[in-house]
Amino acid sequence: MTFIDNIIRYLTQNGMVDPKLLFEALFTDQHDQGLLGVFDTAASQRIVKIFAGGE
């Protein structure tokens, strides 16, 4: 999946992903809502929590 590939590529280059970026350019290329357009609400919340350091 391209969205996941973008996350992996971003992590490799930058070491971390600010959860806000998941709703901005690069991550909105696959869907205009970014993370929420690719995953359901529960999965999106979990992903944001992980990148925010909550898990």
C-alpha positions in Angstrom: 0.0 0.0 0.0 1.4 3.4 -1.0 0.3 5.1 2.2 2.3 2.7 4.3 5.3 2.9 2.0 5.2 6.7 2.4 5.2 6.3 6.2 8.2 3.9 6.0 10.1 6.2 3.6 9.4 9.2 5.8 10.5 7.4 9.0 13.7 6.2 7.3 14.6 9.7 6.2 13.5 11.6 9.2 13.4 9.2 12.2 10.0 10.1 13.3 6.6 11.3 12.0 4.6 14.1 13.6 1.0 12.8 13.6 -0.2 16.1 12.1 1.8 15.3 9.0 -0.4 12.3 8.3 -3.1 14.8 7.2 -0.9 16.9 5.0 0.8 16.7 1.6 2.6 13.5 0.8 0.1 11.6 3.0 -2.9 13.2 1.3 -1.7 12.0 -2.2 -3.7 8.7 -1.8 -6.7 10.4 -0.3 -7.5 14.0 0.4 -8.3 13.3 4.1 -4.9 11.6 4.6 -4.9 9.0 7.3 -8.6 9.2 7.9 -9.3 8.5 4.2 -7.1 5.4 4.1 -8.0 3.8 7.5 -11.2 3.7 9.6 -11.5 5.9 12.7 -10.3 3.3 15.2 -7.2 2.4 13.2 -6.4 6.1 12.5 -6.6 6.9 16.2 -4.3 4.0 17.1 -1.8 5.1 14.5 -1.8 8.7 15.7 -1.4 7.5 19.3 1.6 5.3 18.3 3.3 8.2 16.5 2.5 10.6 19.4 4.4 8.2 21.7 1.4 6.8 23.4 2.1 3.1 22.7 
